[in-house]
Amino acid sequence: MPYWLMKSEPDELSIHDLKRLAKARWDGVRNYQARNFVRSMQPGDQFFFYHSSCPQPGVAGIGQIEGEPYPDPTALDPQSPYHDAKASAEKNPWSARDVSFVEAFREVLPLGAIKAAAGLEELALVQRGSRLSVMPVTDEQWNIILGLAKR
């Protein structure tokens, strides 16, 4: 089963929000490579829920992909910060996914700890210049991060 890491600003959607909601729409991805990852996910795939653009960025828990990708409605909403003026109902290049809650970690695993961990040097998250909001995680990387988070 492929694994993923997906970033969200916690004031928009946090792991605790997802726990409360049980299921939510993951939308607003506006990078073509990240969008392609969103489209390639399969129902049941798990992802690290990463809190970004906040005082303590890091892995906060685990979520799961539900269902199939569908056109991202935020691209068509002029009031949304993710509005895309070039998108239309007939031609919407952006995709959203439904995700569900699996687990919240006791504490956020900080980015610094991820960067310092042996075996995570190739993780896209720690690569210089990488700003992807959705990225694949290998089985080995998954196990290392999971081990660090559960200490």
C-alpha positions, 0 to 999 in steps of 0.5 A: 500500500502506498503512503503519503504525506499531505500538508494542511495549515491547522487553522484551515484543517487540523488533525483535531478537526479531522478527528472531530469531523471523522471525514473531510474534503482535502482540496486547494492543491494548486501544484500540478505534480501534487495534483497528480499525486492526489489523483494517483492515490487509492482508497485505503492509502494512508497519509501523514497529516502534516501541520504547515505554516504554523508555529510548530510545523510537523507530522500531527497524525495519520489520515486515510484516503476515501473514495475517488478523486473528483473536481475541486469545487474551490477552484470554481468559487470566487470567494475561495482563496483557491479560486482559479479564474481559468477553471470552469465546470467543464474544464476544472484541472484541479482535484479533491479527495475525501479523507478520514481520521485514523490517529492523532499523535500525542505530540506533533513530530517537529520538522527538525526531528524529521530532518535530523533522522537517519533514513529520511534524507531522500524524503521530499519534505526535507529536500531543499526547495521542495514545497509540495503539499502532497508527496509520496512516502516510502515504506521505510520512511513511513516506518521511521517517521511512525517510530519517531512519532510514537516514542 
